[in-house]
């Protein structure tokens, strides 16, 4: 299993850090690039839509949903 890496970023004017395993960071970078935006912009959007999950969980769920959509062909 890949070890977690912590990244720091600013969301809504405050600094926060997020720990995710390397494959999730890679997937977020790929998703952001495919959408023509920065990874930080993607994370800010995911953060604004999360409901009760911590940010790390919300990011993992976003990656899962993205690849499920691709697998379903939509």
MMTF fields as JSON, N, C-alpha, C and O atoms, coordinates in Angstrom:
{
  "mmtfVersion": "1.0.0",
  "mmtfProducer": "UNKNOWN",
  "numBonds": 295,
  "numAtoms": 296,
  "numGroups": 74,
  "numChains": 1,
  "numModels": 1,
  "chainsPerModel": [1],
  "groupsPerChain": [74],
  "chainIdList": ["A"],
  "bondAtomList": [4, 2, 8, 6, 12, 10, 16, 14, 20, 18, 24, 22, 28, 26, 32, 30, 36, 34, 40, 38, 44, 42, 48, 46, 52, 50, 56, 54, 60, 58, 64, 62, 68, 66, 72, 70, 76, 74, 80, 78, 84, 82, 88, 86, 92, 90, 96, 94, 100, 98, 104, 102, 108, 106, 112, 110, 116, 114, 120, 118, 124, 122, 128, 126, 132, 130, 136, 134, 140, 138, 144, 142, 148, 146, 152, 150, 156, 154, 160, 158, 164, 162, 168, 166, 172, 170, 176, 174, 180, 178, 184, 182, 188, 186, 192, 190, 196, 194, 200, 198, 204, 202, 208, 206, 212, 210, 216, 214, 220, 218, 224, 222, 228, 226, 232, 230, 236, 234, 240, 238, 244, 242, 248, 246, 252, 250, 256, 254, 260, 258, 264, 262, 268, 266, 272, 270, 276, 274, 280, 278, 284, 282, 288, 286, 292, 290],
  "bondOrderList": [1, 1, 1, 1, 1, 1, 1, 1, 1, 1, 1, 1, 1, 1, 1, 1, 1, 1, 1, 1, 1, 1, 1, 1, 1, 1, 1, 1, 1, 1, 1, 1, 1, 1, 1, 1, 1, 1, 1, 1, 1, 1, 1, 1, 1, 1, 1, 1, 1, 1, 1, 1, 1, 1, 1, 1, 1, 1, 1, 1, 1, 1, 1, 1, 1, 1, 1, 1, 1, 1, 1, 1, 1],
  "groupList": [{"groupName": "UNK", "atomNameList": ["N", "CA", "C", "O"], "elementList": ["N", "C", "C", "O"], "formalChargeList": [0, 0, 0, 0], "bondAtomList": [1, 0, 2, 1, 3, 2], "bondOrderList": [1, 1, 2], "singleLetterCode": "X", "chemCompType": "L-PEPTIDE LINKING"}],
  "groupTypeList": [0, 0, 0, 0, 0, 0, 0, 0, 0, 0, 0, 0, 0, 0, 0, 0, 0, 0, 0, 0, 0, 0, 0, 0, 0, 0, 0, 0, 0, 0, 0, 0, 0, 0, 0, 0, 0, 0, 0, 0, 0, 0, 0, 0, 0, 0, 0, 0, 0, 0, 0, 0, 0, 0, 0, 0, 0, 0, 0, 0, 0, 0, 0, 0, 0, 0, 0, 0, 0, 0, 0, 0, 0, 0],
  "groupIdList": [1, 2, 3, 4, 5, 6, 7, 8, 9, 10, 11, 12, 13, 14, 15, 16, 17, 18, 19, 20, 21, 22, 23, 24, 25, 26, 27, 28, 29, 30, 31, 32, 33, 34, 35, 36, 37, 38, 39, 40, 41, 42, 43, 44, 45, 46, 47, 48, 49, 50, 51, 52, 53, 54, 55, 56, 57, 58, 59, 60, 61, 62, 63, 64, 65, 66, 67, 68, 69, 70, 71, 72, 73, 74],
  "secStructList": [7, 7, 7, 3, 3, 3, 3, 3, 3, 3, 3, 6, 6, 3, 3, 3, 3, 3, 3, 3, 3, 2, 2, 2, 2, 2, 2, 2, 2, 2, 2, 2, 2, 2, 6, 6, 1, 7, 2, 2, 2, 2, 2, 2, 2, 2, 2, 2, 2, 7, 7, 1, 1, 7, 2, 2, 2, 2, 2, 2, 2, 2, 2, 2, 2, 2, 2, 2, 2, 2, 2, 2, 6, 7],
  "xCoordList": [0.849, 0.0, 0.889, 1.914, 0.49, 1.214, 1.076, 0.022, 2.132, 2.041, 1.331, 1.281, 0.788, 0.086, 1.091, 2.148, 0.736, 1.527, 0.633, -0.541, 1.194, 0.446, 0.764, 1.929, -0.271, -0.127, -0.831, -1.909, -0.233, -0.851, -1.38, -0.755, -2.543, -3.128, -4.059, -4.391, -4.473, -5.416, -6.795, -6.967, -7.782, -9.176, -9.986, -9.937, -10.726, -11.585, -10.799, -11.292, -9.584, -8.773, -8.042, -7.406, -8.111, -7.353, -6.503, -6.866, -5.375, -4.461, -4.957, -5.435, -4.837, -5.185, -4.223, -3.546, -4.167, -3.353, -4.218, -5.13, -3.903, -4.674, -3.696, -2.672, -4.025, -3.207, -3.945, -5.078, -3.281, -3.818, -2.68, -1.515, -3.034, -2.05, -1.648, -2.429, -0.435, 0.095, -0.84, -1.003, -1.459, -2.346, -3.505, -3.951, -3.998, -5.075, -4.565, -5.261, -3.354, -2.792, -2.598, -2.905, -2.088, -1.889, -3.216, -3.317, -4.238, -5.553, -6.129, -6.692, -6.001, -6.507, -5.802, -6.437, -4.496, -3.748, -4.251, -4.426, -4.484, -4.972, -6.375, -6.653, -7.252, -8.614, -8.582, -9.253, -7.803, -7.699, -7.168, -7.702, -6.13, -5.559, -6.58, -6.683, -7.329, -8.343, -9.438, -10.048, -9.687, -10.704, -10.138, -10.871, -8.834, -8.204, -8.108, -8.234, -7.885, -7.733, -6.669, -6.153, -6.355, -5.34, -5.925, -7.139, -5.041, -5.488, -6.104, -7.083, -5.535, -6.093, -7.513, -8.381, -7.772, -9.125, -10.098, -11.229, -9.669, -10.498, -10.799, -11.945, -9.778, -9.961, -10.893, -11.729, -10.757, -11.644, -13.096, -13.988, -13.34, -14.708, -15.239, -16.373, -14.418, -14.837, -15.131, -16.107, -14.297, -14.499, -15.826, -16.518, -16.187, -17.417, -18.674, -19.748, -18.548, -19.708, -19.797, -20.789, -18.796, -18.804, -19.844, -20.125, -20.389, -21.452, -21.055, -21.325, -20.428, -20.112, -18.849, -18.298, -18.37, -17.119, -15.944, -16.001, -14.875, -13.669, -13.121, -13.505, -12.247, -11.779, -11.061, -11.264, -10.236, -9.532, -10.521, -10.341, -11.557, -12.569, -13.31, -13.565, -13.655, -14.358, -13.512, -14.049, -12.208, -11.331, -11.267, -11.33, -11.144, -11.116, -12.422, -12.403, -13.552, -14.85, -15.013, -15.627, -14.462, -14.522, -13.733, -14.2, -12.557, -11.74, -12.487, -12.544, -13.054, -13.81, -14.973, -15.169, -15.735, -16.883, -16.43, -17.082, -15.324, -14.803, -14.492, -14.902, -13.765, -13.384, -14.557, -14.572, -15.526, -16.753, -17.502, -17.995, -17.591, -18.243, -17.514, -18.145, -16.183, -15.413, -15.652, -15.799, -15.69, -15.904, -17.303, -17.504, -18.255, -19.626, -19.816, -20.846, -18.796, -18.853, -19.622, -20.05, -19.807, -20.551, -19.692, -20.162],
  "yCoordList": [-1.184, 0.0, 1.241, 1.292, 2.196, 3.451, 4.246, 4.235, 4.923, 5.725, 7.033, 7.498, 7.615, 8.89, 10.026, 9.999, 11.023, 12.249, 13.412, 13.455, 14.338, 15.507, 16.675, 16.944, 17.365, 18.57, 19.71, 19.523, 20.877, 22.067, 22.953, 23.084, 23.569, 24.483, 25.448, 25.261, 26.48, 27.463, 27.202, 27.076, 27.122, 26.949, 27.984, 28.044, 28.793, 29.821, 30.718, 31.107, 31.038, 31.979, 31.405, 32.157, 30.104, 29.54, 28.36, 27.639, 28.191, 27.106, 25.81, 25.784, 24.744, 23.421, 22.424, 22.725, 21.263, 20.202, 18.962, 18.707, 18.201, 17.01, 15.867, 16.012, 14.734, 13.53, 12.532, 12.146, 12.122, 11.111, 10.216, 10.613, 9.014, 8.12, 8.629, 9.305, 8.301, 8.778, 8.536, 9.441, 7.357, 7.166, 8.161, 8.53, 8.6, 9.591, 10.958, 11.672, 11.344, 12.622, 12.588, 13.559, 11.473, 11.335, 11.443, 12.142, 10.749, 10.795, 12.203, 12.644, 12.917, 14.289, 15.192, 16.035, 15.016, 15.794, 15.487, 16.395, 14.205, 13.811, 14.357, 14.85, 14.275, 14.793, 16.294, 16.795, 17.009, 18.464, 18.82, 19.714, 18.134, 18.415, 18.156, 18.933, 17.07, 16.747, 17.803, 18.026, 18.452, 19.499, 20.89, 21.878, 20.968, 22.247, 23.215, 24.427, 22.673, 23.554, 23.013, 21.911, 23.8, 23.37, 22.366, 22.285, 21.613, 20.666, 21.414, 20.951, 22.556, 23.356, 23.794, 23.733, 24.23, 24.64, 23.465, 23.635, 22.292, 21.099, 20.798, 20.521, 20.851, 20.557, 21.572, 21.205, 22.841, 23.869, 23.568, 23.712, 23.151, 22.811, 21.615, 21.634, 20.576, 19.392, 19.769, 19.297, 20.609, 21.061, 21.797, 21.631, 22.603, 23.394, 22.526, 22.95, 21.312, 20.435, 19.307, 18.579, 19.152, 17.989, 18.167, 19.273, 17.051, 17.058, 16.177, 14.976, 16.755, 16.018, 15.181, 14.873, 14.8, 14.036, 14.947, 16.143, 14.389, 15.209, 15.362, 14.612, 16.307, 16.631, 15.456, 15.196, 14.751, 13.596, 12.563, 12.04, 12.276, 11.318, 11.838, 11.087, 13.12, 13.714, 13.615, 13.359, 13.813, 13.717, 12.281, 12.048, 11.331, 9.922, 9.55, 8.881, 9.976, 9.671, 10.321, 9.74, 11.527, 12.197, 11.399, 11.204, 10.946, 10.142, 8.862, 8.492, 8.188, 6.964, 7.227, 6.485, 8.276, 8.608, 8.931, 8.533, 9.646, 9.999, 8.743, 8.626, 7.807, 6.611, 5.66, 4.908, 5.679, 4.908, 5.44, 4.663, 6.776, 7.372, 6.967, 6.619, 7.015, 6.615, 5.138, 4.784, 4.3, 2.876, 2.597, 1.666, 3.427, 3.26, 3.864, 3.671, 4.599, 5.186, 6.474, 6.865, 7.157, 8.417, 9.582, 10.72],
  "zCoordList": [0.0, 0.0, 0.0, 0.681, -0.747, -0.851, 0.443, 1.078, 0.823, 2.041, 1.762, 0.623, 2.803, 2.665, 2.574, 3.205, 1.776, 1.674, 2.041, 1.673, 2.76, 3.191, 2.27, 1.978, 1.816, 1.003, 1.715, 2.28, 1.692, 2.28, 1.173, 0.12, 1.413, 0.443, 1.16, 2.33, 0.441, 0.982, 0.413, -0.8, 1.304, 0.92, 1.68, 2.908, 0.948, 1.548, 2.491, 3.55, 2.1, 2.861, 4.06, 4.799, 4.278, 5.393, 4.916, 3.986, 5.578, 5.234, 5.847, 6.981, 5.087, 5.583, 4.966, 3.982, 5.534, 4.942, 4.788, 5.574, 3.751, 3.409, 3.216, 2.548, 3.807, 3.639, 2.766, 3.054, 1.691, 0.774, 0.306, 0.31, -0.092, -0.67, -2.059, -2.728, -2.482, -3.764, -4.956, -5.775, -5.089, -6.248, -6.291, -7.378, -5.144, -5.137, -5.565, -6.287, -5.131, -5.589, -7.103, -7.796, -7.61, -9.054, -9.79, -10.798, -9.284, -9.93, -9.915, -10.917, -8.804, -8.737, -9.748, -10.381, -9.898, -10.894, -12.3, -13.112, -12.589, -13.912, -14.171, -15.264, -13.185, -13.329, -13.573, -14.475, -12.77, -12.928, -14.314, -14.972, -14.757, -16.078, -17.186, -18.135, -17.061, -18.071, -18.116, -19.162, -16.983, -16.906, -17.156, -17.121, -17.408, -17.723, -16.557, -16.732, -15.369, -14.209, -13.272, -13.458, -12.275, -11.327, -10.347, -10.157, -9.739, -8.727, -7.536, -6.95, -7.186, -6.088, -6.406, -5.535, -7.623, -8.012, -7.907, -7.451, -8.319, -8.209, -6.745, -6.389, -5.9, -4.477, -3.827, -3.002, -4.188, -3.636, -4.007, -3.171, -5.248, -5.659, -4.876, -4.396, -4.748, -3.997, -2.548, -1.965, -1.978, -0.598, -0.454, 0.55, -1.44, -1.349, -1.436, -1.009, -1.989, -2.173, -1.155, -1.13, -0.331, 0.574, 1.671, 2.131, 2.061, 3.066, 4.238, 4.235, 5.222, 6.432, 6.398, 7.456, 5.222, 5.14, 5.403, 5.115, 5.952, 6.019, 4.605, 3.708, 4.404, 3.056, 2.403, 1.218, 3.147, 2.57, 2.03, 0.931, 2.802, 2.353, 1.128, 0.187, 1.139, 0.002, -1.267, -2.344, -1.154, -2.321, -2.831, -4.039, -1.932, -2.348, -3.045, -4.079, -2.49, -3.085, -4.458, -5.353, -4.624, -5.923, -6.963, -8.085, -6.595, -7.518, -7.88, -9.052, -6.892, -7.146, -8.104, -9.067, -7.841, -8.7, -10.122, -11.088, -10.25, -11.579, -12.394, -13.549, -11.782, -12.517, -12.725, -13.7, -11.838, -12.076, -13.286, -14.103, -13.408, -14.577, -15.854, -16.851, -15.821, -17.013, -17.349, -18.518, -16.348, -16.584, -17.147, -17.927, -16.732, -17.226, -18.622, -19.267, -19.067, -20.387, -20.484, -21.57, -19.335, -19.381, -18.978, -18.961]
}
